[in-house]
């Protein structure tokens, strides 16, 4: 166990450890497995937050669907960005 764990991680550790104990693991082995589980989850890279200044092609495509832009399925990212940008401008002026 580490001092750097958050309360949420500590609670998860207790749940995982108790689950191992219920399935028949000795308490010390269960604690070791649970600690390893928490540490592995801490090392996983976090998902990047979406950047509104640089939307993905999927983001642009979804927005193009909202605007009902025809031909969107054949457009590349730059074409989608231009089409969506044009519709955003029209929305602001209405």
C-alpha positions in Angstrom: 0.0 0.0 0.0 1.2 3.5 -0.8 0.7 6.8 1.0 0.1 8.4 -2.4 -3.2 6.6 -2.9 -6.4 8.7 -3.0 -9.4 7.9 -0.8 -11.1 6.4 -3.9 -8.1 4.1 -4.6 -8.0 3.1 -0.9 -11.7 2.2 -1.0 -11.1 0.2 -4.2 -8.2 -1.6 -2.6 -10.4 -2.7 0.3 -13.1 -3.9 -2.1 -10.6 -5.9 -4.2 -8.8 -7.3 -1.1 -12.1 -8.4 0.4 -13.2 -10.0 -2.8 -9.9 -12.0 -2.9 -10.5 -13.1 0.7 -14.1 -14.2 0.0 -12.8 -16.4 -2.8 -10.4 -18.2 -0.4 -7.1 -16.3 -0.6 -5.1 -15.8 2.6 -5.4 -12.2 3.9 -1.7 -11.3 3.1 -1.9 -12.7 -0.4 -5.2 -11.0 -1.0 -3.7 -7.6 0.1 -0.7 -8.1 -2.2 -2.9 -8.9 -5.2 -5.2 -6.0 -4.4 -2.3 -3.6 -4.1 -0.9 -4.7 -7.4 -4.2 -4.2 -9.0 -4.4 -0.6 -7.7 -0.9 0.2 -8.8 -1.5 -1.1 -12.3 -4.6 1.1 -12.6 -2.6 4.1 -11.5 0.1 3.5 -14.2 -2.4 3.3 -17.1 -2.3 6.5 -19.2 -5.2 8.8 -18.7 -7.5 9.6 -21.7 -6.7 12.9 -23.2 -9.3 15.6 -22.8 -10.8 16.7 -26.1 -9.3 19.9 -27.4 -12.0 22.2 -28.7 -9.4 24.1 -30.8 -8.5 20.8 -32.6 -11.5 18.5 -32.8 -11.1 15.0 -34.1 -12.5 13.9 -37.4 -15.2 11.9 -35.4 -16.1 15.1 -33.5 -16.4 17.0 -36.8 -18.5 14.2 -38.4 -20.9 14.2 -35.5 -21.3 17.9 -35.7 -21.8 17.6 -39.5 -24.6 15.1 -38.8 -26.3 17.7 -36.5 -26.1 20.3 -39.3 -27.3 17.6 -41.8 -24.4 18.4 -44.1 -24.6 16.3 -47.3 -21.6 14.4 -48.5 -20.1 14.3 -45.0 -19.3 10.6 -45.2 -16.9 11.2 -48.1 -15.2 14.3 -46.6 -11.8 14.3 -45.0 -11.1 16.1 -41.8 -10.2 19.5 -43.4 -13.3 19.4 -45.6 -15.5 18.5 -42.5 -13.9 21.4 -40.6 -14.6 23.9 -43.3 -18.2 22.7 -43.8 -18.9 22.7 -40.0 -17.2 26.1 -39.6 -19.5 27.6 -42.3 -22.6 26.3 -40.5 -21.4 27.6 -37.2 -21.1 31.1 -38.7 -24.6 30.9 -40.1 -25.9 29.8 -36.7 -24.3 32.9 -35.0 -25.8 35.3 -37.5 -29.4 34.0 -37.1 
